[in-house]
Amino acid sequence: MSQIIPVILSGGSGTRLWPLSTDTRPKQFLPLASKYSMFAETLARAGDGSRFDKALIIGAERHVALMTGELTGETHARARIILEPCARNTAPAIALAAIAAGGGDAVMLVMPSDHVINDLDAFMAAIDSALPAARDGWLVTFGINPTGPETGFGYIEMAAPLDGLPGVHSVARFIEKPPRDKAEAMLAAGGHAWNAGIFLMRADRYLQELALHAPEMCATSQAAMQAATHEGQLIRPDAAQFAACPSDSIDYAVMERAERVAIVPMSCGWSDVGSWDALGDISECDPDGNHLSGDVIAFDTSNSMVRADGITVTLSGVSDLIVVANGSHVMIVPKGRSQDVKKIVEAIKSRQ
């Protein structure tokens, strides 16, 4: 059996973790959840050379040095990097990878580069469960067993188990990020999982479904790769062809339309680290409930997350705060309001 090709999506800008995450160094290249960058942690998940082939990484030209700087060790020194000429969302990015993989029956494990998975054994067990279905032509997505009525994630409703494939279910439907009452109802009903945006599928099957449901996207991606330039491990698709490609996510373009779509639910200590609150939920805290990083002095402070990069941050007599200082910016928001970062970033951009 051929090895699995890791496909690592690294084109995100990570604005929800501003001001630490910036356009020049977005969150996947920061050591947020451990002493290693999230990009390096994602590479490490695919480090077993007996299981995984050389990785295909999709990212931006401006991040070349950040990506190549992480490609150390025998397993990843042979990785190839596809440099998107412009951002076109996940469906075209995965198409580029499927074409680079040869478009045959090679199985791709598609992973965002900015997620946390703390239980690697559980993740690998889920991959093992999904692999026979993927080789049989199913497009397999991985769902996270929900631990609460989260409104910040999309959901997947599971249908019947697939015959002869333990742990694998067909997908009934994909559900947009719900209001709280609907999230609570799905949690009570069972049979629903958070949409993790991680996939296992054959390259040829993905391209077949893309050609069927988004033919222009498939054609322009193929044209861009046919005219690509190659420089060592770097692949540069043709800019003009790729600029003509429609922009859409894999869920909208393919997964919600294809028929042979399956899901493997798992509990693997997953987080998409989609906000400062989410990062706080997975960070180790001191006895006062604080997570302090960098040059921080805190008195009579509780249940707060403070990250100082390059300057000293002092606090006294406060609680339930998120404080992030980086460069010339300092952000202070109450816990539970870190989604306001998007509005803050937009306000700063409008001033500039």
Helices and strands as residue ranges (DSSP letters): E 5-9, G 15-17, G 27-29, H 38-45, E 56-60, G 61-63, H 64-70, H 73-76, E 80-84, H 90-100, E 107-112, E 116-117, H 120-135, E 139-144, E 155-161, E 169-175, H 180-189, E 192-202, H 203-213, H 215-226, E 229-231, E 234-236, H 239-243, H 250-250, I 251-255, E 261-266, E 270-271, H 276-281, E 291-293, E 296-299, E 305-309, E 313-316, E 321-326, E 329-334, G 338-340, H 341-351
